[in-house]
Amino acid sequence: MLDCRVSRFYAPHRFCSSLCRYAGLSVAPMSEQPSPWLSDRVAGVILAGGRNSRMGGLDKAFLRVDGTTVFARTLDLLRRCFPQVLVVSNSPEKYACFSVEVTRDELRGVGPLGGLHAGLGRIRTPYAFVTACDMPFLRTEPIRFLVSCLRDQEAIVPRWGGDIEPLHALYAASLRPRIETAVAEGATALREFLPQVKAEYVAEAAMSEVAGAEESFRNVNTPEEAARFAVRLGG
């Protein structure tokens, strides 16, 4: 005969506990493994297609910090943050040894805006964290902070140094067709597209409270900046 005196069973944490209380049962939630990612809703995208004109033609992706290339450092960090990481570059052969997905621009001649468009077309998540190879000292904490702000925005862009940082930002995959429209209407830069987006701009005062923000936003675009931050120009 079924013993109806049993009053304890295991159920997922999200099980409707009110039903259990109504039935006079106690619920012992099943243990749930925490996600290893900052978010399962976000992929990492590295834009590696710049012309490097201010660096005298040297590829910023392969500048070195403490013996490691900027690209390798960025890739490693994003792989620890997100379930998918991809690279946008029109020279995919440069990244063949990194075992990473690489896609090319579809919209040419519009710089990072075209890179964003290409990346959003390949991610398997609703959002992408997008960065480039001119921030050699990226830290996890500022990225985590931006991800924690995510609700239903189309973009989350931090402010720093009196300006915005659109290449250390989150973008919705749903923006891809609107980028195509904007380019068709004459937009040639990411900053020209952003006013059309439901974006949240995170105040510099808020970002300055986040550990690692100052290091993360150190841009290296010239040999002088590289020298200032001890970034090696050679191989």
C-alpha positions as CSV (number, residue, x, y, z in Angstrom):
1,M,0.0,0.0,0.0
2,L,1.2,3.5,-0.8
3,D,2.6,5.2,2.3
4,C,1.0,8.6,2.3
5,R,2.9,9.7,5.3
6,V,6.0,10.5,3.2
7,S,6.3,14.3,3.4
8,R,9.7,15.1,1.7
9,F,10.7,15.0,-1.9
10,Y,13.3,16.7,-4.1
11,A,12.3,19.3,-6.7
12,P,14.1,21.9,-8.8
13,H,14.6,25.2,-7.1
14,R,12.2,27.0,-9.4
15,F,9.4,24.5,-8.6
16,C,6.3,26.3,-7.4
17,S,6.7,26.1,-3.6
18,S,3.2,27.4,-2.9
19,L,1.8,24.1,-4.2
20,C,4.1,22.2,-1.9
21,R,3.1,24.2,1.1
22,Y,-0.6,23.7,0.2
23,A,0.0,19.9,0.1
24,G,1.9,20.0,3.4
25,L,5.2,18.9,1.9
26,S,8.7,20.2,2.5
27,V,10.9,20.8,-0.5
28,A,14.6,20.0,-0.7
29,P,15.8,21.8,-3.8
30,M,18.1,19.9,-6.1
31,S,21.6,21.3,-6.2
32,E,22.2,23.4,-9.3
33,Q,25.6,23.8,-10.7
34,P,26.5,27.5,-11.1
35,S,27.2,28.7,-14.6
36,P,30.9,29.1,-15.4
37,W,30.0,32.2,-17.5
38,L,29.3,35.8,-16.7
39,S,26.1,35.2,-18.7
40,D,24.7,32.5,-21.0
41,R,23.0,35.3,-22.9
42,V,26.2,36.9,-24.1
43,A,28.9,35.9,-26.5
44,G,32.3,37.5,-26.9
45,V,33.3,39.2,-30.2
46,I,36.8,40.5,-31.0
47,L,37.1,43.0,-33.8
48,A,40.5,42.5,-35.3
49,G,40.2,44.3,-38.6
50,G,41.6,47.8,-38.0
51,R,44.0,49.4,-40.4
52,N,46.5,50.2,-37.6
53,S,47.5,53.4,-39.4
54,R,48.4,55.3,-36.2
55,M,50.6,52.3,-35.1
56,G,52.7,52.7,-38.2
57,G,51.1,49.7,-39.8
58,L,52.0,47.3,-37.0
59,D,49.2,44.9,-36.2
60,K,47.9,45.9,-32.7
61,A,46.6,42.4,-32.2
62,F,50.1,41.0,-32.1
63,L,51.7,43.6,-29.8
64,R,53.0,42.0,-26.6
65,V,52.4,42.5,-22.9
66,D,54.6,40.4,-20.6
67,G,55.4,38.1,-23.5
68,T,51.9,37.4,-24.6
69,T,50.2,39.0,-27.6
70,V,47.3,41.4,-27.0
71,F,45.1,39.1,-29.1
72,A,45.9,36.0,-27.1
73,R,45.3,37.9,-23.8
74,T,41.9,39.1,-25.0
75,L,40.9,35.7,-26.4
76,D,41.8,34.0,-23.2
77,L,39.9,36.5,-21.0
78,L,36.7,36.3,-23.2
79,R,36.8,32.5,-23.2
80,R,36.7,32.6,-19.4
81,C,33.7,34.9,-19.6
82,F,31.4,33.6,-22.3
83,P,30.2,30.4,-23.9
84,Q,31.0,31.5,-27.4
85,V,33.9,33.7,-28.6
86,L,34.5,34.7,-32.2
87,V,36.8,37.0,-34.2
88,V,35.9,39.3,-37.0
89,S,38.8,39.8,-39.4
90,N,39.3,39.9,-43.1
91,S,42.7,38.1,-42.6
92,P,41.5,34.9,-41.0
93,E,44.8,33.1,-41.7
94,K,46.4,35.3,-38.9
95,Y,44.3,33.5,-36.3
96,A,44.5,29.9,-37.6
97,C,46.6,28.7,-34.7
98,F,44.2,29.9,-32.1
99,S,41.4,27.4,-32.8
100,V,38.8,30.2,-32.8
101,E,35.9,30.9,-35.1
102,V,36.7,33.7,-37.5
103,T,34.3,35.5,-39.8
104,R,34.7,38.3,-42.4
105,D,33.0,41.6,-42.8
106,E,30.0,41.6,-45.0
107,L,29.7,45.3,-45.1
108,R,33.0,46.7,-46.3
109,G,34.4,50.2,-45.8
110,V,32.5,51.1,-42.6
111,G,35.1,50.0,-40.0
112,P,33.9,48.7,-36.6
113,L,30.3,49.1,-37.6
114,G,30.8,46.4,-40.3
115,G,32.6,44.3,-37.8
116,L,29.7,44.6,-35.3
117,H,27.3,43.6,-38.1
118,A,29.4,40.5,-39.0
119,G,29.8,39.4,-35.4
120,L,26.1,39.7,-34.6
121,G,25.4,37.5,-37.5
122,R,27.4,34.6,-36.1
123,I,26.6,34.6,-32.4
124,R,24.2,32.1,-30.9
125,T,23.2,34.3,-28.0
126,P,20.9,37.4,-27.8
127,Y,23.8,39.7,-27.0
128,A,27.5,40.2,-27.7
129,F,30.2,41.8,-25.7
130,V,32.3,43.5,-28.4
131,T,35.9,44.7,-28.0
132,A,38.9,45.4,-30.2
133,C,42.6,44.8,-30.0
134,D,43.6,48.3,-28.7
135,M,42.9,47.5,-25.0
136,P,45.8,45.3,-23.9
137,F,44.8,45.3,-20.2
138,L,41.2,44.1,-20.3
139,R,39.9,43.0,-16.9
140,T,36.9,40.8,-16.1
141,E,35.4,43.1,-13.5
142,P,34.3,45.9,-15.8
143,I,32.8,43.4,-18.2
144,R,30.9,41.7,-15.4
145,F,29.6,45.0,-14.3
146,L,28.2,45.8,-17.7
147,V,26.7,42.4,-18.0
148,S,25.0,42.9,-14.7
149,C,23.3,46.0,-16.1
150,L,21.7,43.9,-18.9
151,R,17.9,44.0,-19.1
152,D,16.2,44.7,-22.4
153,Q,18.5,47.4,-23.7
154,E,19.8,47.3,-27.3
155,A,23.2,48.4,-26.2
156,I,25.1,49.1,-23.0
157,V,28.1,51.5,-23.5
158,P,30.4,52.8,-20.8
159,R,31.6,56.3,-20.5
160,W,35.3,57.0,-19.8
161,G,37.7,59.8,-20.1
162,G,34.9,62.2,-21.1
163,D,34.0,60.0,-24.0
164,I,32.2,56.8,-24.7
165,E,33.8,53.4,-25.2
166,P,31.7,51.7,-28.0
167,L,34.3,48.9,-28.4
168,H,34.0,47.8,-24.8
169,A,30.2,47.4,-24.9
170,L,27.2,45.1,-25.2
171,Y,25.0,44.9,-28.3
172,A,21.8,43.0,-29.0
173,A,21.9,40.6,-31.9
174,S,18.6,42.1,-33.1
175,L,20.5,45.2,-34.2
176,R,22.0,43.5,-37.2
177,P,19.3,44.3,-39.8
178,R,19.2,47.9,-38.5
179,I,22.9,48.2,-39.1
180,E,22.3,47.2,-42.7
181,T,19.6,49.9,-43.1
182,A,21.8,52.5,-41.5
183,V,24.7,51.7,-43.8
184,A,22.4,51.8,-46.8
185,E,21.4,55.3,-45.7
186,G,24.9,56.5,-45.4
187,A,26.2,55.6,-41.9
188,T,29.9,54.8,-42.0
189,A,30.8,54.7,-38.3
190,L,29.6,53.0,-35.1
191,R,29.1,56.4,-33.5
192,E,26.8,57.5,-36.2
193,F,24.6,54.4,-35.6
194,L,24.4,54.6,-31.8
195,P,21.9,57.5,-31.7
196,Q,19.4,55.2,-33.4
197,V,19.7,52.6,-30.7
198,K,18.0,52.1,-27.3
199,A,21.3,52.4,-25.5
200,E,22.2,52.7,-21.9
201,Y,25.3,54.8,-21.3
202,V,26.9,53.9,-18.0
203,A,28.2,56.9,-16.2
204,E,32.0,57.3,-15.8
205,A,31.4,57.8,-12.1
206,A,29.8,54.4,-11.9
207,M,32.6,52.7,-14.0
208,S,35.3,54.3,-11.9
209,E,34.0,52.4,-8.8
210,V,34.6,49.1,-10.6
211,A,37.9,47.3,-10.0
212,G,40.1,47.2,-13.1
213,A,38.3,49.9,-15.1
214,E,41.3,52.2,-15.4
215,E,43.4,49.4,-16.7
216,S,40.8,48.1,-19.1
217,F,40.2,51.5,-20.7
218,R,43.9,52.1,-21.5
219,N,43.9,52.4,-25.3
220,V,47.1,51.7,-27.2
221,N,46.8,53.1,-30.7
222,T,50.3,54.7,-31.2
223,P,53.9,53.8,-30.6
224,E,54.0,56.5,-27.9
225,E,51.1,55.0,-26.1
226,A,52.7,51.5,-26.4
227,A,55.9,52.9,-24.8
228,R,53.9,54.5,-22.0
229,F,52.3,51.3,-21.0
230,A,55.2,49.0,-21.7
231,V,53.6,47.3,-24.6
232,R,56.2,45.7,-26.9
233,L,56.0,46.5,-30.6
234,G,58.2,43.6,-31.8
235,G,57.4,39.9,-32.0
